[in-house]
């Protein structure tokens, strides 16, 4: 219909000659089967196709008196026929390693490939967008747009309804400053591209909690994609998000086990192939292991995973700062007035005290006491005292009695300026040393573990904010943990699956700048009201932990809808007459796919008697490059007349610099 309808009619007629080989009993084309047979030059199929005069004329060419079937060009015709089957390329649901376009079992050098690598998936994320991922038809609002079709989709868009909210409410605003928090309503993929000019290289941390693709609808998100569609959906957004990260920036993606391994491969491919690196995956306990939600599941799913990547290869993972206490300093060591021996060991003048010349007692903790550390494991190599013991004292086992003490000067950073080393007692193999409390710092640094228990916080997350829902909501404490680890005051935090605004609420309470993007209408009934409550000083979540007293502000703006408005109306239509009423308006003002043969379309649209099929076809003909108005056209008379004076100046401020 939209692409070479006449040729497609001929193709279908030929394929029907093969019975159910290429067309199901319901009349649905098995496009993958056709493409695979074309790829392997199936003699019967190609002979039948080339016997048709129209196909022969359109897809053959004579070169040096040899007739060549332009099979790749012929296959391309199938790539854009959205309504025929639930997959878009020969890779379909196969995910694997490829080299030179072939799977790894056919080649040597490898590059990760996956379905629809050169396509863009624009997704409406409400549960109405996707009926059943097992249907023959690809869910129509998870529309795959092939690379050649993308020209203006990622151009910066115009913002409208710009307001600045503070504790007194919201008011129209004509500018945005470098320090303003920002909330955007609109498709997150398109919004991310609109952020590029202003925020590229400035975001310190991106946290996203995308649809988990579990098949469960939670918080009005569409949570059921075909895997290939889901991976494309994530890929498109990660690629542009990575451009927004600063050189010291990090990306965190939280996911369940359903897509974890595929997501890990995808992110490794996108982010590790350049200057970035995978840091580690945080394992998050979200449910108590003894608390089974349903008895009919094969196992009790209690974990989620946060994949963490840095923008730069040189990035060093922060360490947790632990304040030093005297709790471990519980030993007093007393030795005789004179050592039993003095000898040179490792370039140091070492006093040797035999067991009868030593008294060691355990006492109440005090910073004036000593701490006993066993020399084992990594301490033997990564600790200066451990290395000294292994090199100079361990060889003396057998030469001196067990528990002999060596007083070694000039080692360690405590006030004593010496350490006692102890040979192992009989039957043991590991020695030890006694050290005073270090004086160089009152804190110590330790690596973070890759496991955190947030069961308690998850159990109470539903009560945080101003909106309750059953699944999908992240507790403020979890976001606070990540923001504390990876950012400092005034750093910018981005979450483009904003949802109920947990990330933004926590960022505000922790004095971080934030950006949030959400396309669902609940942004004005859930997300914005929650942030208003935060500014008023609400005391839920982490408020008491950070002594939150309220305050702050944020700018709210919407991408200016063009075809998106018609798309919304088509989504909301409950009857075919309502759909056709929208279509009549579309014919007058909408941007229609330039490839559409409108007369042919109107002949065939009546064949779609099912409401959702009719809706799908009408949505498909909209030009997806024109969902929103492009900023490049803001001074065109027909666009300028649609904008308020304040919105016009807001856009000039947003794209023109840091604003006022």
Helices and strands as residue ranges (DSSP letters): H 5-15, G 16-18, H 31-39, H 43-50, H 53-59, E 60-63, E 66-69, H 71-79, E 96-99, E 102-103, G 104-106, E 111-113, E 119-123, G 127-129, E 142-146, G 147-149, E 159-166, E 169-172, E 182-185, H 188-199, E 203-208, H 227-244, E 245-255, H 257-271, E 277-285, E 303-310, E 320-323, E 331-335, E 341-345, E 348-353, G 355-357, E 358-362, E 371-374, H 379-382, H 384-388, I 389-393, G 394-396, E 405-409, E 418-422, E 432-435, E 443-446, E 451-453, H 455-460, G 461-463, H 476-486, E 492-495, H 502-509, E 513-518, G 521-524, H 527-535, E 554-559, H 563-572, H 576-589, H 598-604, G 605-607, H 611-620, G 624-626, G 631-633, H 637-640, H 645-656
